[in-house]
């Protein structure tokens, strides 16, 4: 399944990337600076948008098939990037070692959301930014939420443990972050069950 997802991911996401995700990615990462960690970097779709003000960029991706594609893109990147096989729940990085952590369409699939957010907070310096873009439960659309619950067991199997009903915004706050900015918007050209998204910046206080 990992090999298939790595082979098809960029192609299957192309329409949605063109419709909205590329613009959202640019808005999230183009102003970052200093030392940055991206968790679950996948095939490297954020990579072209990091500015040269990023002095160190670490890209963690535990799936070896995704990581192969990521390494190929990192080798061509303007911003020099290190590729790591670290899993989000057990990051090997020292505490308070990054100015920003980036997560885009990742927290839906981690086995333990609370543990993952605890690790993100641990590696951030005080005042550091957690930059996120995640699809979430359709809490304001009861009918869609019902379909998300119905589809989730199959969806998790097919899409690499991707959960459709996670309440990620609440989890970020519960992990001790302060929301600095947040936007809730429908992900255009995506399947209805994954359209509800949140994106923004949370700060480690």
C-alpha positions in Angstrom: 0.0 0.0 0.0 2.9 2.4 0.8 4.4 1.8 -2.6 1.1 2.5 -4.3 0.4 5.6 -2.4 3.9 7.0 -3.1 3.5 6.3 -6.8 0.0 7.8 -7.1 -0.1 10.6 -4.5 1.1 13.5 -6.5 -1.0 12.5 -9.4 -4.2 12.0 -7.4 -3.7 15.3 -5.6 -3.0 17.4 -8.7 -6.4 18.9 -9.2 -6.8 19.8 -5.5 -3.3 21.2 -5.4 -4.1 23.5 -8.4 -7.5 24.4 -7.0 -6.4 25.5 -3.5 -3.6 23.5 -1.7 -0.7 25.1 -3.5 -1.9 28.6 -2.6 -2.5 27.5 1.0 1.0 25.9 1.3 2.6 29.0 0.0 0.7 31.1 2.5 1.8 28.9 5.4 5.5 28.4 4.8 6.8 31.2 2.6 7.5 33.5 5.6 9.2 31.0 7.8 12.8 31.5 9.0 15.5 29.9 11.1 15.5 26.1 11.8 12.4 24.3 10.6 11.2 20.7 10.9 8.5 19.4 8.6 6.9 16.2 9.9 5.3 13.6 7.6 6.8 15.5 4.6 5.5 12.9 2.2 6.6 13.4 -1.4 7.8 17.0 -0.7 4.9 19.1 -2.0 5.8 21.9 0.4 9.5 21.9 -0.5 9.4 24.4 -3.4 7.8 27.1 -1.2 10.3 27.3 1.6 12.2 30.6 1.6 16.0 31.1 1.8 15.4 32.6 5.3 15.1 29.0 6.5 18.7 28.2 7.6 18.1 24.6 8.4 15.3 22.4 7.0 14.7 18.8 8.3 12.1 16.7 6.5 10.9 13.7 8.4 9.1 10.9 6.6 8.8 7.4 8.0 7.5 5.7 4.9 10.4 4.5 2.8 8.6 4.8 -0.5 7.5 8.3 0.1 10.9 9.1 1.5 12.6 8.0 -1.7 10.6 10.6 -3.7 11.2 13.2 -1.0 14.9 12.7 -1.2 14.9 13.1 -5.0 13.1 16.4 -4.7 15.3 17.6 -1.7 18.4 17.1 -3.9 17.0 19.7 -6.3 15.8 22.1 -3.6 17.0 25.7 -3.4 16.8 25.4 0.4 19.2 22.7 1.6 17.2 20.0 3.3 18.0 17.0 5.5 15.8 13.9 5.1 15.0 11.8 8.1 13.1 8.6 8.7 11.8 9.7 12.1 8.2 8.9 13.1 6.2 11.8 14.6 5.4 10.1 17.9 9.1 9.4 18.7 11.1 12.3 17.2 14.9 11.9 17.8 15.5 15.6 17.8 16.5 17.4 21.0 14.0 19.5 22.9 13.6 23.1 21.9 15.7 22.7 18.7 13.4 24.3 16.1 11.9 27.7 15.4 8.9 26.1 13.5 7.3 22.8 12.9 5.2 22.2 9.8 2.5 19.6 9.4 0.3 19.4 6.3 -2.2 16.6 5.9 -0.4 14.5 8.4 -2.2 14.5 11.7 -5.1 12.6 10.3 -3.0 9.5 9.9 -0.7 9.4 13.0 -1.7 6.5 15.3 -1.6 8.7 18.5 -2.6 12.3 17.9 -2.0 13.5 21.4 1.5 12.0 21.5 2.4 13.5 18.1 1.3 16.9 19.3 3.3 16.5 22.5 6.4 15.7 20.4 5.9 18.7 18.2 5.6 21.0 21.2 8.7 19.4 22.8 11.0 20.1 19.8 9.8 23.7 19.4 11.6 26.6 21.1 9.5 28.8 23.4 7.5 31.1 21.1 8.1 28.7 18.2 5.4 28.2 15.5 3.4 25.1 14.7 2.2 25.6 11.2 -0.6 23.2 10.2 -3.0 22.3 7.4 -5.2 19.4 8.2 -8.6 17.9 7.1 -10.9 17.4 10.0 -14.3 16.3 11.1 -17.2 18.2 9.6 -18.5 19.4 13.0 -20.7 22.1 11.4 -22.2 19.7 8.8 -24.0 16.9 10.7 -25.0 15.0 7.6 -21.4 15.0 6.2 -20.1 14.1 9.6 -22.4 11.0 9.6 -20.9 10.0 6.3 -17.4 10.5 7.6 -18.1 8.1 10.5 -19.6 5.5 8.1 -16.7 5.7 5.7 -13.8 5.9 8.2 -13.2 2.2 8.8 -12.7 1.5 5.1 -11.0 4.8 4.5 -8.3 4.1 7.2 -7.5 0.8 5.5 -7.3 2.3 2.0 -5.6 5.6 2.8 -2.8 4.7 5.2 -4.6 5.1 8.6 -6.2 8.4 7.6 -9.0 9.3 10.0 -11.9 11.4 8.7 -13.4 12.5 12.1 -10.5 13.9 14.0 -11.1 17.1 16.0 -7.6 18.4 15.4 -8.2 22.0 16.4 -9.3 21.0 19.9 -6.4 18.6 20.2 -3.9 21.3 19.3 -5.3 23.6 22.0 -5.4 20.7 24.5 -1.7 20.0 23.8 -0.8 23.4 25.2 -0.6 25.6 22.1 -2.1 29.0 21.7 -3.9 29.5 18.3 -2.4 32.6 16.6 -4.4 32.3 13.4 -6.8 29.7 12.0 -8.8 29.4 8.8 -11.6 26.9 8.2 -12.2 26.2 4.5 -13.5 23.6 2.2 -10.7 21.8 0.2 -11.8 22.2 -3.4 -11.7 19.4 -5.9 -11.4 16.9 -3.1 -13.8 14.1 -2.1 -16.6 15.4 0.1 -15.5 13.4 3.2 -12.1 15.1 3.3 -13.2 18.7 2.3 -13.4 20.3 5.8 -10.0 21.7 6.6 -8.3 23.9 9.1 -5.0 25.7 8.6 -3.0 28.3 10.5 -0.4 28.9 13.1 -0.2 27.8 16.8 2.4 29.1 19.2 4.3 27.3 21.9 3.8 29.5 25.0 
